[in-house]
Amino acid sequence: MTEGLFVLTTLFVAYVIYVIVNEKKAGSAASKSAAATQPQPVQQAAVTVVEEKPKAAPVKAKPAAKKAPAKPAAVEKPAEAPVAAPEPAAIKSTGLKDPKTGEVATTYSNYRFTKRWIKEALVAENLVEKVYKNDELNADVEAKIKAGIAKLEGMEKYKA
């Protein structure tokens, strides 16, 4: 069964590659044929065309503008202090930090995909009764879990 599925998958991938390669070839051939069908400019032999340029209107001289008083050559600006990057402690990071390993988890909104250590921390801090299985989840339990995670985020021990 798996061998048949492998063969069908291989054939499908080969077909897709074949279509893509032929599409690129067809696209380049179409652009070449479009260039070939454009009319070529006709060269005229021994005919010279003299074009007359329109005469430009005489330019009137503008009166000289009043000059502003001379400014000092260079005004030195005070040196600006270089902008330093914020310190790592000043950057607010979101997530929960495992106090044992130092791992930071940033995605834990869905209990089914939450890391095991977060589930165990909820139980250890008495925020939920136990680590729930996926088939035990319902609206009431999920509400308790979300409230527990919110309290866990507030604890200094788990802040990232």
N, CA and C of each residue as an Amber inpcrd file, in Angstrom:
protein
   480
   0.8190000  -1.1870000   0.0000000   0.0000000   0.0000000   0.0000000
   0.8710000   1.2630000   0.0000000   1.8650000   1.3060000   0.8690000
   2.7190000   2.4980000   0.9480000   3.5700000   2.6430000  -0.2990000
   3.9470000   1.4980000  -0.9020000   4.7310000   1.5740000  -2.1380000
   3.8960000   2.1930000  -3.2600000   2.6500000   1.8200000  -3.3440000
   1.7560000   2.3860000  -4.3580000   1.5570000   3.8800000  -4.1460000
   1.3920000   4.2860000  -2.8960000   1.2450000   5.7040000  -2.5730000
   2.5200000   6.4650000  -2.9280000   3.6680000   5.8550000  -2.6710000
   4.9390000   6.4840000  -3.0100000   5.0680000   6.6770000  -4.5190000
   4.6840000   5.6580000  -5.2910000   4.7700000   5.7480000  -6.7510000
   3.8360000   6.8360000  -7.2730000   2.6050000   6.8830000  -6.7720000
   1.6540000   7.9110000  -7.2070000   2.1440000   9.3110000  -6.8430000
   2.6990000   9.4680000  -5.6660000   3.2300000  10.7700000  -5.2510000
   4.3850000  11.1840000  -6.1340000   5.2700000  10.2510000  -6.4430000
   6.4180000  10.5400000  -7.3030000   5.9570000  10.9530000  -8.6970000
   4.9610000  10.2450000  -9.2460000   4.4460000  10.5950000 -10.5590000
   3.8080000  11.9870000 -10.5490000   3.0710000  12.3010000  -9.4980000
   2.4380000  13.6100000  -9.4050000   3.4820000  14.7240000  -9.3340000
   4.5150000  14.5310000  -8.5370000   5.5750000  15.5370000  -8.4220000
   6.2830000  15.7090000  -9.7570000   6.5460000  14.6070000 -10.4420000
   7.2020000  14.6850000 -11.7500000   6.3230000  15.4400000 -12.7450000
   5.0150000  15.2050000 -12.7060000   4.0900000  15.8980000 -13.5970000
   4.0770000  17.4000000 -13.3160000   4.0530000  17.7690000 -12.0590000
   4.0420000  19.1830000 -11.7000000   5.3160000  19.8620000 -12.1840000
   6.4370000  19.2220000 -11.9870000   7.7130000  19.7880000 -12.4570000
   7.7070000  19.9110000 -13.9750000   7.1880000  18.9030000 -14.6660000
   7.1110000  18.9140000 -16.1250000   6.2680000  20.0930000 -16.6160000
   5.1210000  20.3140000 -15.9640000   4.2380000  21.4080000 -16.3660000
   4.9220000  22.7500000 -16.1350000   5.6050000  22.9040000 -15.0210000
   6.2700000  24.1730000 -14.7060000   7.3850000  24.4560000 -15.7000000
   8.1790000  23.4410000 -16.0200000   9.2850000  23.6350000 -16.9600000
   8.7490000  23.9820000 -18.3430000   7.7180000  23.2740000 -18.7970000
   7.1480000  23.5660000 -20.1190000   6.4720000  24.9280000 -20.1540000
   5.9080000  25.3590000 -19.0530000   5.2800000  26.6720000 -18.9990000
   6.3340000  27.7600000 -19.1700000   7.4750000  27.5840000 -18.5590000
   8.5570000  28.5620000 -18.7070000   9.0720000  28.5890000 -20.1380000
   9.2000000  27.4170000 -20.7560000   9.6620000  27.3530000 -22.1450000
   8.6360000  28.0110000 -23.0640000   7.3650000  27.7370000 -22.8280000
   6.3190000  28.3100000 -23.6630000   6.2780000  29.8170000 -23.4990000
   6.5120000  30.3030000 -22.3010000   6.5120000  31.7390000 -22.0470000
   7.6510000  32.4230000 -22.7730000   8.8430000  31.8220000 -22.7830000
   9.9710000  32.4370000 -23.4720000   9.8020000  32.3380000 -24.9820000
   9.1940000  31.2480000 -25.4830000   8.9540000  31.1110000 -26.9140000
   7.9080000  32.1240000 -27.3720000   6.9210000  32.3820000 -26.5480000
   5.8830000  33.3510000 -26.9020000   6.4640000  34.7490000 -26.9840000
   7.3800000  35.0680000 -26.0890000   7.9730000  36.4050000 -26.1300000
   8.8830000  36.5500000 -27.3550000   9.5410000  35.4600000 -27.7520000
  10.3860000  35.5200000 -28.9510000   9.5170000  35.6830000 -30.1990000
   8.3930000  34.9620000 -30.2540000   7.5380000  35.0620000 -31.4430000
   6.8550000  36.4300000 -31.4850000   6.5450000  37.0080000 -30.3400000
   5.9430000  38.3370000 -30.3160000   6.9360000  39.3710000 -30.8200000
   8.1940000  39.1900000 -30.4820000   9.2200000  40.1220000 -30.9540000
   9.4220000  39.9710000 -32.4620000   9.2720000  38.7470000 -32.9680000
   9.4620000  38.5080000 -34.3890000   8.3100000  39.0730000 -35.2110000
   7.1060000  39.1360000 -34.6580000   5.9630000  39.6180000 -35.4160000
   5.8570000  41.1360000 -35.4370000   6.6310000  41.8390000 -34.6320000
   6.5860000  43.2880000 -34.6350000   7.2140000  43.8010000 -35.9340000
   6.6230000  44.8140000 -36.5590000   7.1660000  45.3180000 -37.8140000
   8.5300000  45.9720000 -37.5850000   9.4210000  45.6870000 -38.4920000
  10.7590000  46.2670000 -38.4340000  10.7190000  47.6550000 -39.0650000
  11.4900000  48.6060000 -38.5680000  11.5080000  49.9380000 -39.1700000
  12.0910000  49.8820000 -40.5810000  11.4660000  50.6090000 -41.4870000
  11.8920000  50.6190000 -42.8810000  12.9860000  51.6620000 -43.0410000
  14.0750000  51.2460000 -43.6680000  15.1780000  52.1820000 -43.8760000
  14.9680000  52.8850000 -45.2100000  15.1280000  54.1890000 -45.2150000
  14.9710000  54.9510000 -46.4430000  16.3540000  55.1990000 -47.0290000
  16.4360000  55.0440000 -48.3170000  17.7290000  55.2110000 -48.9730000
  17.7810000  56.5650000 -49.6580000  18.8370000  57.3040000 -49.4360000
  19.1610000  58.5650000 -50.0950000  18.0810000  59.6250000 -49.9460000
  17.3140000  59.5950000 -48.8920000  16.3360000  60.6400000 -48.6640000
  16.7220000  61.3110000 -47.3540000  16.9200000  62.5830000 -47.4230000
  17.2510000  63.2980000 -46.1970000  16.1050000  64.2260000 -45.8610000
  15.7360000  64.2110000 -44.6430000  14.6420000  65.0450000 -44.1930000
  15.2420000  66.1180000 -43.2850000  14.9210000  67.3410000 -43.6010000
  15.4070000  68.4500000 -42.8030000  14.2400000  68.9280000 -41.9640000
  14.4170000  68.8440000 -40.6670000  13.3600000  69.2840000 -39.7700000
  13.6440000  70.7090000 -39.3380000  12.6070000  71.5000000 -39.3370000
  12.7650000  72.8660000 -38.8930000  12.4510000  72.9350000 -37.4040000
  13.3240000  73.5660000 -36.6830000  13.1150000  73.7170000 -35.2490000
  12.3510000  75.0200000 -35.0250000  11.3710000  74.9930000 -34.1530000
  10.6440000  76.2300000 -33.8900000  11.5810000  77.2260000 -33.2140000
  11.4130000  78.4730000 -33.5920000  12.2760000  79.5040000 -33.0370000
  11.8520000  79.7790000 -31.6000000  12.8360000  79.8660000 -30.7520000
  12.5700000  80.1220000 -29.3400000  12.3170000  81.6010000 -29.1400000
  11.4320000  81.9260000 -28.2500000  11.1450000  83.3220000 -27.9500000
  12.3730000  83.9290000 -27.2780000  12.6410000  85.1970000 -27.5540000
  13.8110000  85.8080000 -26.9470000  13.6500000  85.8290000 -25.4250000
  14.7130000  85.4990000 -24.7570000  14.7020000  85.4370000 -23.3010000
  15.0150000  86.8110000 -22.7500000  14.1390000  87.3130000 -21.8910000
  14.3660000  88.6060000 -21.2840000  15.1830000  88.4140000 -20.0130000
  16.0740000  89.2990000 -19.7860000  16.9060000  89.2290000 -18.5990000
  16.0860000  89.6500000 -17.3900000  16.1560000  88.8600000 -16.3460000
  15.4320000  89.1720000 -15.1200000  16.2670000  90.1340000 -14.2920000
  15.6250000  91.0300000 -13.5950000  16.3960000  91.9210000 -12.7340000
  17.0330000  91.1250000 -11.6060000  18.1760000  91.5470000 -11.1870000
  18.9060000  90.8380000 -10.1520000  18.1180000  90.8760000  -8.8470000
  18.0090000  89.7400000  -8.2110000  17.2790000  89.6490000  -6.9520000
  18.1390000  90.2120000  -5.8330000  17.4520000  90.7310000  -4.8150000
  18.1910000  91.2720000  -3.6870000  18.8380000  90.1280000  -2.9330000
  20.0710000  90.3250000  -2.5600000  20.7990000  89.2870000  -1.8460000
  20.5770000  89.4510000  -0.3580000  20.4540000  88.3210000   0.3130000
  20.2870000  88.3310000   1.7600000  21.6380000  88.6120000   2.3980000
  21.6420000  89.1370000   3.6030000  22.9120000  89.3830000   4.2610000
  23.6740000  88.0760000   4.4380000  24.9630000  88.1660000   4.3820000
  25.8210000  86.9730000   4.4630000  25.6670000  86.3170000   5.8270000
  25.5850000  84.9980000   5.7960000  25.4660000  84.2310000   7.0300000
  26.8560000  83.7270000   7.4080000  27.0460000  83.3880000   8.6780000
  28.3400000  82.8230000   9.0550000  28.5820000  81.5440000   8.2510000
  29.8010000  81.2740000   7.9360000  30.1620000  80.1690000   7.0550000
  29.6770000  78.8300000   7.5930000  29.9820000  78.5350000   8.8180000
  29.5740000  77.2410000   9.3550000  29.1750000  77.4030000  10.8040000
  28.0000000  76.9600000  11.1150000  27.5380000  76.9840000  12.4910000
  27.6550000  75.5690000  13.0090000  28.4310000  75.3970000  14.0430000
  28.6310000  74.0570000  14.5800000  27.4350000  73.6680000  15.4300000
  26.9500000  72.4830000  15.1740000  25.8350000  71.9610000  15.9520000
  26.4160000  71.1570000  17.1120000  25.7510000  71.1860000  18.2480000
  26.2670000  70.3810000  19.3570000  26.1920000  68.9040000  18.9880000
  27.1920000  68.1640000  19.4160000  27.2430000  66.7360000  19.0920000
  26.1110000  66.0210000  19.8170000  25.3980000  65.2090000  19.0680000
  24.2940000  64.4620000  19.6590000  24.8390000  63.1990000  20.2990000
  24.2570000  62.8420000  21.4110000  24.6840000  61.6230000  22.0860000
  24.2270000  60.4320000  21.2500000  25.0870000  59.4350000  21.0780000
  24.6780000  58.2740000  20.2870000  23.5440000  57.5310000  20.9960000
  22.6220000  57.0320000  20.1910000  21.4870000  56.3080000  20.7430000
  21.9370000  54.9010000  21.0540000  21.8540000  54.5490000  22.3040000
  22.2820000  53.2180000  22.7210000  21.1090000  52.2570000  22.6070000
  21.4240000  51.0110000  22.3140000  20.3910000  49.9850000  22.2380000
  19.8660000  49.7310000  23.6460000  18.5680000  49.4600000  23.7830000
  18.0370000  49.2100000  25.1100000  18.6510000  47.9560000  25.7130000
  18.8160000  47.9950000  27.0040000  19.4000000  46.8480000  27.6820000
  18.4160000  45.6860000  27.6480000  18.9270000  44.4500000  27.6460000
  18.0310000  43.2960000  27.5960000  17.0210000  43.2870000  28.7370000
  17.3830000  43.8090000  29.9090000  16.4470000  43.8190000  31.0220000
  15.3160000  44.8160000  30.7800000  15.6070000  45.8650000  29.9740000
  14.5970000  46.8830000  29.7220000  13.5880000  46.4420000  28.6710000
  13.9420000  45.4710000  27.8490000  13.0430000  44.9930000  26.8090000
  11.9850000  44.1040000  27.4630000  10.7240000  44.4430000  27.2200000
   9.6530000  43.6430000  27.7940000   9.4050000  42.4500000  26.8840000
   9.6710000  41.2720000  27.4170000   9.4390000  40.0770000  26.6230000
   8.1860000  39.3940000  27.1480000   7.4390000  38.8640000  26.2480000
   6.2190000  38.1770000  26.6360000   6.4870000  36.6920000  26.6240000
   5.8460000  36.0150000  27.5100000   5.9920000  34.5780000  27.5560000
   6.1910000  34.1190000  28.9880000   6.2320000  32.8140000  29.1280000
   6.4730000  32.2030000  30.4200000   7.8420000  31.5470000  30.4110000
   8.5440000  31.6600000  31.5240000   9.8900000  31.1040000  31.6270000
   9.8620000  29.9350000  32.5980000  10.4380000  28.8270000  32.1700000
  10.5460000  27.6620000  33.0360000  11.6640000  27.9290000  34.0330000
  11.3600000  27.9750000  35.3360000  12.4130000  28.2900000  36.3030000
  13.4870000  27.2040000  36.3960000  13.1680000  25.9770000  36.0190000
  14.1480000  24.8840000  36.1050000  15.1560000  24.9400000  34.9650000
  14.6790000  25.1220000  33.7390000  15.5650000  25.0630000  32.5750000
  15.8500000  26.4180000  31.9590000  15.0420000  27.4060000  32.2550000
  15.2200000  28.7290000  31.6690000  14.5710000  28.8620000  30.2990000
  13.8470000  27.8530000  29.8460000  13.1720000  27.8800000  28.5440000
  12.0200000  28.8720000  28.5930000  11.8620000  29.6490000  27.5150000
  10.7840000  30.6290000  27.4330000   9.7830000  30.1540000  26.3890000
   8.5270000  30.0320000  26.8090000   7.4520000  29.6350000  25.8980000
   6.6110000  30.8640000  25.5970000   6.4380000  31.1680000  24.3180000
   5.6700000  32.3520000  23.9340000   4.2770000  32.0060000  23.4340000
   4.0610000  30.7690000  23.0590000   2.7380000  30.3710000  22.5630000
   2.1620000  29.3280000  23.5000000   1.1220000  29.7240000  24.2000000
   0.4750000  28.8110000  25.1250000  -1.0020000  29.1270000  25.2520000
  -1.5620000  29.7250000  24.2070000  -2.9740000  30.0970000  24.2550000
  -3.8860000  28.8850000  24.0910000  -3.4150000  27.8410000  23.4230000
  -4.2170000  26.6390000  23.2390000  -3.6710000  25.5600000  24.1710000
  -4.4820000  25.1140000  25.1070000  -4.0350000  24.1600000  26.1170000
  -3.5610000  22.8480000  25.4930000  -4.1400000  22.4630000  24.3910000
  -3.7550000  21.1940000  23.7640000  -2.3190000  21.2210000  23.2640000
  -1.8300000  22.3950000  22.8770000  -0.4750000  22.5050000  22.3450000
   0.4870000  23.1820000  23.3150000   0.0360000  23.3850000  24.5470000
   0.8760000  24.0210000  25.5510000   1.9540000  23.0430000  26.0010000
   3.1230000  23.5860000  26.2990000   4.2400000  22.7500000  26.7520000
   3.8710000  22.0380000  28.0540000   4.4590000  20.8910000  28.2430000
   4.1520000  20.0610000  29.4120000   4.5260000  20.7700000  30.7130000
   5.6420000  21.4970000  30.7090000   6.0820000  22.1320000  31.9540000
   5.1190000  23.2310000  32.3930000   4.4140000  23.8630000  31.4500000
   3.4210000  24.8810000  31.8140000   2.2200000  24.2070000  32.4640000
   1.8100000  23.0760000  31.9260000   0.6910000  22.3440000  32.5150000
   1.0450000  21.8860000  33.9240000   2.2780000  21.4100000  34.0960000
   2.7050000  20.9540000  35.4190000   2.8480000  22.1320000  36.3840000
   3.2520000  23.2970000  35.8990000   3.3620000  24.4820000  36.7480000
   1.9860000  24.9320000  37.2160000   0.9750000  24.8190000  36.3600000
  -0.3930000  25.1690000  36.7600000  -0.8590000  24.2860000  37.9150000
  -0.5140000  23.0010000  37.8570000  -0.8990000  22.0720000  38.9200000
  -0.0660000  22.3560000  40.1730000   1.2500000  22.6130000  40.0070000
   2.1330000  22.8460000  41.1460000   1.7390000  24.1080000  41.9100000
   1.2320000  25.1030000  41.2380000   0.8320000  26.3580000  41.8780000
  -0.6340000  26.3190000  42.3230000  -1.2760000  25.1670000  42.2240000
  -2.6770000  24.9600000  42.6200000  -3.6340000  25.8920000  41.8790000
  -3.3680000  26.1240000  40.6000000  -4.2610000  26.9450000  39.7880000
  -5.2940000  26.0850000  39.0730000  -4.9630000  24.8190000  38.8350000
  -5.9090000  23.8360000  38.3100000  -5.7190000  22.5460000  39.1070000
  -6.7150000  21.6520000  39.0450000  -6.6720000  20.4370000  39.8500000
  -5.6600000  19.4220000  39.3320000  -5.5850000  19.2600000  38.0060000
  -4.7190000  18.2270000  37.4220000  -4.3660000  18.6280000  36.0020000
  -3.4650000  17.8550000  35.3830000  -3.1440000  18.0340000  33.9670000
  -4.2440000  17.3160000  33.1940000  -4.9950000  18.0710000  32.4220000
  -6.1440000  17.5220000  31.7210000  -5.7240000  16.8980000  30.3920000
  -6.4380000  15.8300000  30.0390000  -6.2560000  15.2190000  28.7240000
  -7.1460000  15.9630000  27.7350000  -6.8680000  15.7760000  26.4430000
  -7.6270000  16.5060000  25.4200000  -9.1170000  16.1710000  25.4480000
  -9.4690000  14.9300000  25.7730000 -10.8910000  14.5730000  25.7720000
 -11.5990000  15.0580000  27.0360000 -10.8720000  15.5270000  28.0440000
 -11.4710000  16.0370000  29.2690000 -11.7550000  17.5440000  29.2020000
 -11.3390000  18.1900000  28.1330000 -11.5010000  19.6400000  28.0330000
 -12.9360000  19.9990000  27.6530000 -13.4790000  20.9730000  28.3670000
 -14.7750000  21.5560000  28.0230000 -14.6890000  23.0490000  28.3260000
 -15.7760000  23.7670000  28.1650000 -15.7480000  25.2240000  28.3140000
 -15.3730000  25.6510000  29.7330000 -15.8930000  24.9460000  30.7510000
 -15.5970000  25.3060000  32.1410000 -14.1150000  25.0820000  32.4610000
 -13.6030000  23.9600000  32.0370000 -12.2060000  23.6290000  32.3160000
 -11.2820000  24.6110000  31.5860000 -11.6130000  24.9380000  30.3500000
 -10.7780000  25.8820000  29.6010000 -10.8040000  27.2640000  30.2240000
 -11.9290000  27.6710000  30.8000000 -12.0040000  28.9610000  31.4830000
 -11.0970000  28.9630000  32.7120000 -11.0900000  27.8510000  33.4680000
 -10.1990000  27.7310000  34.6330000  -8.7370000  27.7750000  34.2010000
  -8.4350000  27.1140000  33.0960000  -7.0530000  27.0630000  32.6110000
  -6.5970000  28.4560000  32.1900000  -7.4330000  29.1940000  31.4630000
  -7.0590000  30.5450000  31.0250000  -6.8460000  31.4680000  32.2210000
  -7.6960000  31.3420000  33.2410000  -7.5140000  32.1460000  34.4540000
  -6.2200000  31.7550000  35.1570000  -5.9210000  30.4720000  35.1880000
  -4.6830000  29.9980000  35.8130000  -3.4510000  30.4780000  35.0690000
  -3.4930000  30.4830000  33.7520000  -2.3490000  30.9600000  32.9640000
  -2.1620000  32.4500000  33.1810000  -3.2580000  33.1850000  33.3040000
  -3.1430000  34.6230000  33.5630000  -2.4760000  34.8720000  34.9100000
  -2.8310000  34.0790000  35.9310000  -2.1900000  34.2090000  37.2390000
  -0.7270000  33.7780000  37.1750000  -0.4500000  32.7460000  36.3800000
   0.9280000  32.2600000  36.2300000   1.8050000  33.3100000  35.5800000
   1.2480000  34.0430000  34.6190000   1.9990000  35.1310000  33.9700000
   2.3390000  36.2420000  34.9570000   1.4850000  36.4310000  35.9510000
   1.7070000  37.4860000  36.9400000   2.7520000  37.1340000  37.9820000
   3.0590000  35.8780000  38.1300000   4.0330000  35.4570000  39.1460000
   5.4420000  35.7990000  38.6920000   6.2170000  36.3590000  39.6050000
   7.5900000  36.7710000  39.3010000   8.4530000  35.5730000  38.9160000
   8.1680000  34.4220000  39.4930000   8.9550000  33.2220000  39.2520000
   8.9180000  32.7880000  37.7760000   7.7900000  33.0370000  37.1000000
   7.6050000  32.5660000  35.7350000   7.7180000  33.6630000  34.6800000
   8.0380000  34.8820000  35.0880000   8.1640000  35.9600000  34.1180000
   9.4250000  35.7840000  33.2970000   9.2850000  36.0300000  31.9860000
  10.4400000  35.8780000  31.0840000  11.2870000  37.1200000  31.1020000
